[in-house]
Structure formats: C-alpha cells, structure tokens
Amino acid sequence: MNFKVPKGTQDILPGQSEKWQYVERVIRDLCDKYRYNEIRTPMFEATELFQRGVGDTTDIVQKEMYTFTDKGDRSLTLRPEGTASAVRAYVEHKMFGQVDQPVKLYYTGPMFRYERQQAGRYRQFVQFGVEAIGSADPAIDAEVMALAMDVYTTLGLKDLKLVINSLGDKDTRDAHRSALIAHFTPVIGELCSDCQSRLEKNPLRILDCKVDAKHPAMATAPSLTNYLTDSSAEYFTKVKQYLDVLGISYEVDPNLVRGLDYYNHTAFEIMITGEGFGSITTLCGGGRYNGLVEDIGGPESPGIGFALSIERLLLALEAKNIELPTENDLEMYVVAMGEEAKLKAVELVSSFRAKGISADMDYLDRKMKAQMKAADRAKAKFVIVLGETEIEEQVVNVKTMATGDQTKVEFGQLVQYVLENK
Ligand code: HAM
C-alpha cells in the first residue's frame, strides 16, 4: 500500500507549521486590536444552509460541495466557506439582541471545496475571515477592508491592490438583471451550457464565467454601475471617503461581481501584483450581505466581512521572498554519558522545562560527538555534558554555544543560571 494525502490537500510539516503559527498569531493580535472576537463553528452544517446562504446557482453549491448523508439520513456538507455558519450562529444564539452592535466575529479553520487542483487552489484550505453583523454604516465597510489590508502589510507584503465595486441594492440588482437578460438573450446559443441555465436564474453569474470570459458580449455587457440607485451610489461614495480618510488606496472595478450570491453594496478583493505569483492573483475577497441574516431566519441585520486563505497568503510571501521571523531555537541541550548521567539528565531537562526553559536531550544513547551535533542542529544556546565526574561532584560546565565560554555551575543553581543568562 502506498498512501498519499488526498488530492487537493496537503500535510503541513514541522519547518512549515511554524510559519502558520506565526501568521495565525499576527492575525489574532490584529483582530484583538480591531476588537473582533473569535467564533468556532462546526466543520459541517445542514446542506440547506449553504444552498440558501451561498446561493443555489453558484459554482460552490452546484459543483464544489462535499455533501454526504449521515447515518441519521441528514444531508450535511463540509463547510465551503465561513459566512453562512457565522450568520447561522448569530441567528441561533440571538446575538442580534446584544446591546453592542455590530457583533464583530472572526474565525480561522479549514474549508472544503471540490475544485480543480492548481497552485493556490486546494480542496481543503484554511480561511481566516471576519464578519461584522448588525450595522449598515459605510465606516464599518472601510474598517473591514482596512483589517484585511493590515494582515498583509503587517507581514511585509507590498504590491497589493484593493479592488472595490458596488453591487447596489435590490432595485439596482433587479434593473441590472433585466438589462443583462436583454443583452445576453440574442447570443445565448454561443455561450456555455452553464451560462445558458444562468440566464434566467442568475444572469449576473454569466459575467463571472471562466469558459466564456473572452466572448465579445462580455465586454459590452451592461455595467451594474449604471443601474445604481441614488442611495446605493451615495453609500458607495461614503465607503470611498472612509477609505480615503484611512489612507488606503483602491481601484474601482465595475466588473467585480464575486462568486457568492449574498453580496450587495460593497464588494472587494485584494490582489497581488507583480512578478513571482502564479495565475491566481486574488488573495482575499469580501463584501456586504444585507439580507443574509433574514434569509437564514433572523431579523433584519446587515453585515459585511471578508475571508482569505492562509495558503495563498504564504504563497504570496514566498513569491515575494519574505522570510517570517520564526526562530524556534532551543535553550538547553543536556548531553549525558552513561546510565547514571542519563537519570540526572531526565531530571534536569524536566526541571528546566518547569521553569519555562526549552530543553532537550538524546534518546538514542548516542556517542558524545553525535549528541553535540544534535545540540548544534537544534541551535541550542547552552549545552551541559553530564558524565561520571559531574554526577560525583554535582557541578557541570555550562557551555554557551555562540561564544564557546564555559562556566562551572552547581546542579542546584543550573536553572537560575540559565534564567539569568538566556
Ligand atoms: P471567497 O472569495 O469564495 O469568499 O473566498 C475567499 C478567499 O478564500 C479567496 O480570496 C482565497 O484566498 C480563499 N480561497 C477560496 N477558495 C480557495 C481554494 N480552493 N484554495 C485556497 N484558497 C481559497 C468567501 O469565502 C466569503 N465567505 C468571504 C466573505 C466573508 N464575504 C463576506 N464575509
């Protein structure tokens, strides 16, 4: 048997996992500063939640969900994204009743989509996302975008482009929808079968089609921007004003529509530009979803959020040659020669760890030279060598590896010595 990780998934091994932990720490610190609190929801939900939330006509629901029937005959789905779950929890736990609105949530965890595997696209990937639910203030739209940008800039990424658009309100969408149907109906026979079924159900999706992207009718399609109602246009103007106040530059792209159905008003993506990154250049996507809370059975509570995958974030850092400061060097390596010394080593290693000093030793009864090499590879700051003499005299030389200096320290004083000198 020759087992491999399932297609579209990956093992994150030591060496790489330190980078994940570092990024996750940066994210948690930022969320703390912006006052977003963590929510953890199950990795599977009722299938209907995503059908309703993400939308029946989206690629995610139609083609990409890991759906299964459990032994109780329920249809469940591994979550393809986090917004529907966060909104479900907001409704289920009546968070709309809390005094402080919007409720500002964040999550990190694996999401699952049956997608074609390519660089930056996985079947299991980890999203970090935030959702601010309970406010229709354009200032919170700007805050959410600022937080997303902050993740990347804090980690040292430049060459970013924030692309924004307004999808307007329901009236905007209805007027635009009619215009799209009128525009695509004469050429519908030339478009793919997916687009043909999208025409009546959700013509906006046609603009997102990868197969027909180059069809001439795409370039001349009516732009949503021309159908924005006055109040939608005003809302969008305010969002832009707040971004200006924050000093965040952006580009308005009237063709940005996003691939999920719940969006209205603000939609945005963060792209990486320049050399070094593969064909997928979108690092992060988000937008406003007024109406989703009601669709999922709650009271009117407008919301906005975004999600980004850690995988793409790390790929971007790698492409731009940005090293994360992920040193995990050892403080003390205890070399032991002989049975008695080993007993003492086990005891000492434990007492170092008890005082917060990282410590390790040999478990293969290797020769002294091999143990010293292991200490070197672990980049140990201090090394002690326990042999018969040391055990007898209860004193050992503490070697500072960087300088080669040696200091005689009594066993009883070792922990104190390391604490003072580390
Ligand atoms: P999304 O655009 O589907 O939006 O995904 C957001 C981000 O997740 C993408 O920009 C990308 O970084 C990452 N991502 C998506 N699919 C994959 C994949 N197969 N492999 C690796 N990374 C991937 C959402 O999921 C919305 N829930 C975002 C949101 C939150 N909108 C409002 N609140």
Residues whose N, C-alpha, C, O or C-beta is under 5 A from the ligand:
A	BS01	HAM	E81 G82 T83 R113 E115 G120 R121 Y122 F125 G129 V130 T282 L283 C284 G285 G286 G287 I304 G305 F306 A307 L308 S309 E311 R312
